[in-house]
Amino acid sequence: MKKIVFGIILFILGAIIIPLAIVLTVVSNLPDNKQFKVPGTARVIIDEPGRYYLWNDYQTIFEGKSYNRSERVPDGVEIKIKDADTGEAFDFVTSLTISSSNGASSKNSIGYIDVQNAVDISIEIVGLNNERIFSFSQSSILKLIGLFLVVGLLSTVSALSGIVFTIWGIVSLISKKAEAK
């Protein structure tokens, strides 16, 4: 009977508790998405190295006002991202390949920079005729993919182990009853 209970507990851990705990931890620790209004200049403090994306938040709410703009950034927009202290420009790589939607917000990537050290950066956007909302955040896609692979593996091993222990417990229980007759 102990094997059956242990198997059921392992299965519940693998199927529900482990994935739920890890997903909640990830969601609460996602990188901060720093939104700002453009055209104009924004300053962002970068605490850790990584790839940071500039996003076109074409459908969003910012400071109590809703914005619903075209998914495409108009021609003629000039983007300058530099170290706010030294004025040294970062290599901005155009990348229009990522999009994200959640609830009432939708955004797509404009490009990215790779940051090697903690730095205070300045983002200047000029050449727009109407206000838009852009945002800047660290890429977390590789971390999320890796985490989901690990969670999937842990959950599968735990759930399958639970099934094996439960079946083993049932078979043992049936064998004992058969021997008792």
Secondary structure as GFF3:
##gff-version 3
##sequence-region A 1 181
A	DSSP	alpha_helix	2	12	.	.	.	ID=ss1
A	DSSP	pi_helix	13	17	.	.	.	ID=ss2
A	DSSP	alpha_helix	18	28	.	.	.	ID=ss3
A	DSSP	beta_strand	34	38	.	.	.	ID=ss4
A	DSSP	beta_strand	40	46	.	.	.	ID=ss5
A	DSSP	beta_strand	50	62	.	.	.	ID=ss6
A	DSSP	beta_strand	65	68	.	.	.	ID=ss7
A	DSSP	beta_strand	78	83	.	.	.	ID=ss8
A	DSSP	beta_strand	93	94	.	.	.	ID=ss9
A	DSSP	beta_strand	99	102	.	.	.	ID=ss10
A	DSSP	beta_strand	105	115	.	.	.	ID=ss11
A	DSSP	beta_strand	119	126	.	.	.	ID=ss12
A	DSSP	beta_strand	132	138	.	.	.	ID=ss13
A	DSSP	alpha_helix	141	180	.	.	.	ID=ss14
###
